[in-house]
Amino acid sequence: MKKHLKRFMLGLVAGLSMVGTSHAAVTTATFQVRMTIQADCRIVSASDLDFGTSGVISANVDVNSTLNVQCTNTTPYNIGLNAGTGAGATVAARLMTLSGATIQYSLYTTAARATVWGETIGTDTVAAVGNGASQVYTIYGRVPPQTTPAPGLYTDTVTVTVTF
């Protein structure tokens, strides 16, 4: 009898578990995922241009610095460098100053230092097209031979403008 009761109970449990099984109905939907990218540029970094320490300025002093610009892919842009903060400076003859004394210098777009880097689009800026990644530009600086002013630290501040 115990065997029959055990089999009966197992059969009853199995039968009851099947009674509770139902087939669920399924429905689906979709939704869109979007993001709009607008034309954008940013200056990632601009390293200082340091002409170092010199005595009499009797020969060209050439140094470089770098500028990193990141623009959205396919975005055309122009990089301009202003004349700096030296009173009377131009993009062709920028001025580092100390107490009214000056040291003339220039910034160029190429290592040959043949093209002055200025801020007039279509004339003396650097034009490029963004690729979505940071793009590196070299700024070529030169202090030409000139009458050497009094000892001290001469400085200037140049503003970079990216137009897109």
C-alpha positions, 0 to 999 in steps of 0.5 A: 500500500505504501508503494501505491500511495507513494506513486499516487502522490507523485502522479497527483503532484505531477498532474497538478503542476501541469494544471497550473501551466498556461501559455502567455500571450506576447506583444512587442513594440519598438522605439527609436534611439537618437542623438544629434551631433552638431558642428563643434570644435574645442581647443584641447590644449595649447602649450606655452612657447618658451624662447628660453634664456638668451644674452645678446640677441644676435641670431635667430632664436627658433622654437616650437610649441603645439596646439591641439584642436578637436572638431566634429568629423567633416567640420571645416574650421580655421585657427587664428592667432591674434597679435598678442597683448604687446602695445603696438604689436601686429601679427607680423611683429608681435612684442614681448614686453617688460616695463615698456621695453620689448622683444620682437618675435613672430609666429609661423605656420611652417618650419620654414617660417615663411608664412606668418600665422595671423587671424584673418580667415582666408589670408593668414589662418590655418584651415582644416577639416575635423576628423572627430579626433584631436588634431595637433598643430605646430606653432613655429616661433622666431625671435630675429636678431635685434637690439637687446633690451635690459635683462628681465623676463619678457612676456606676451599672451596670444589668443587662439581662436578656432572659427567653424 
